[in-house]
Amino acid sequence: NQVVALTIMLTLFSAAGESTASLLGSTAWILVDKPEIQDQLRDNPKLLGTFIEETLRFEPPFRGHYRHVLRDTSLGGVNIPADSHLLLLWGAANRDPAQFDEPNEFRLDRPAAKGHVAFGKGAHFCIGAALARLEAQIVLRTLLECTDRIDAVEVGPWLPSILVRRRERLRLAVQ
């Protein structure tokens, strides 16, 4: 069906741009908000992958997604009838103290850094996750190699959205 195909295509294109832009914005925000992290990455570029994973856990591009329940099921011991609608909050799951020690701390030494659900899970796992990670690696490596310091000039508020997690604007000064 052409309508279904176009809807899927539109969803993929819009999600891809938003998730990568939000990820890059969050990494830039953390670099300027936590200069000691910026220093660690400059001293040890091998930590870049860990930094990206911890950013995805700490500030995922999407707070969550809606899901439609097709048949009666249970989740965490709660019965959920068919045709229910759920809002799965990735941001909350990524800060679950049962899953992560000191979940509200940004740590490059976190042992379970890849245990986050920033890109979803299972059948709904983001098909562009590898591309988003690669784009972030390239942009951040280049940014850190070509600069001596990155600072914030203007930090806008968080976008008022239940689904998207990013700043409305973040102006940087680089040396």
N, C-alpha and C positions, 0 to 999 in steps of 0.2 A: 504494500500500500504506500503510495507516494507521500501522503500526509504524514504517516508514521515515520517514514524515512527522513523527511524534511524536519520533523520535530526532533528526532534523534540528532540529526546533523546540527541543528541550531543549538541544542543543549550542549553538545560536545564543543562547539566553537566558543560559546559564551562561557562555559565552565573553564575551558583551557586558559583563556585570557585572564579571567578573574583570579583563578587559583595561582597562576604564576606571578601575576602582578602583586597579589596579596602576600605571597611567600617572599618575594623580593623586598617589598615594603617592610615586612616584619623583620627580615634579616637586617635591613638597614637600620631600622629603629633599635634593634637590640645592640648593634654595633655602636651606635651613638649613646644609647642609654647606659650601656655597660662597657665603658672603655677598656676595662681589664680583659674582657672577652676579645675585643678588637686587638689588643696587644698580644694575647695568647695566639690568635690566628696568624698574626704577622710573624711571630716567633716560630710557630709550628704549623705551616700550611696543611699538613696531613690531618689536622683536626677539622678541616672544612666540611667533610662529609658528616662528622659527628655534630658539628654546629648546625647544619641544615636539618638533620633529624631532630635535634633538640628544639630548634625553632618550630618545626612542624608540630611537635608535641606541645610546646609552651604557648605558641600563638598560631594555631592552625588557620589556614586561609578561610575555611568555612567553620562556623560554630557548630553546624549540624545540618541535617537534611530531613525532609518529611518522607515517610514511608506509608504505603497503603497495605493493610493486612488482607491477604487474599482468602485465608481460611483460619478457622479457630486455632489458636496456638497459645503458648505461654512463654513468658520472658521473665527470667529471674523469679520464678514462682508465682507470677501474676498472670491470670488468665486474660487473654485478649481475644475478643470475638472478631470474626470475619467482618470486613468492611470498616474496621477501625482505622484511624489515622494516628500515626506516631510522629513525634519529633525526636529524632535521635541526636543527642548533643555531643558531638565529637570533642568539643572543648572541655566539657565536664568529664568525659571519660578519660581524656588525656591528663587530667589533674586528680584522678582517683588515687587516694593514698593506699588503697589495697593493691594497686598495680605499680605505683611509683613512690619510692622514698622521697620525702621532701618535695612533693609535687608542685609546690608554688615557687620553687627555686629553679633558676636556669643553671644547669650544670653540664659541663663538657665531659665530665667523668661518669656520667650516668650509665650504669651497666645495661639497662633495658631501653636504650634510646630508640630502638626501632620497634618497640612494643606499642607505639601510638596508633591511633586510628584516624589520623588527619586526612587520609585518602579513602576512608571507608574500610569495609571489610567484606570478604566473601564475594558473592555474585555482584555486589554493587561497588567493588573496589574500583577506584578511578583508573581507567585505561591509560591516562596520560601521566600517571605518577612518575614513571621513569624519565619521561621527557621533562617534566617540571623540575625534578631533581638535577638533571643534567644542565638545564638552562640556568638554574640557580648556581651550580658549581662554576660554570663558565663566567657568569656575570660577577660573582663574588671574588673568584680568583683574580680576574682582570682588575676589578676595583681595588682590591688589596695590593696587588702588584704595582699598580700605576699611581698609587697615592701613599703619602706618609701618614696622613691623619684624615679622619672623616668625623665631622661634627654636625650637629643639627642647627639650622638657622631658624626654622619654624616647624613646630610640631602641632599639627591639627588634631582635633578630637577624633575619637574612634567613630567610624561610620555608624549611624544609628540603624542597625540591622539585626534581625534575629538570626540571619543565616550567614552573612559575610562578616569576616573579622579583618578589618584593616583601618588604617588612619585615613581621614579624608584627604590629608596632604602631609607631606614630609619633605621639607626643603633642606638640602644638605650643603655644607661647605667642605670642599676637599682641598688638601694641600699635596 
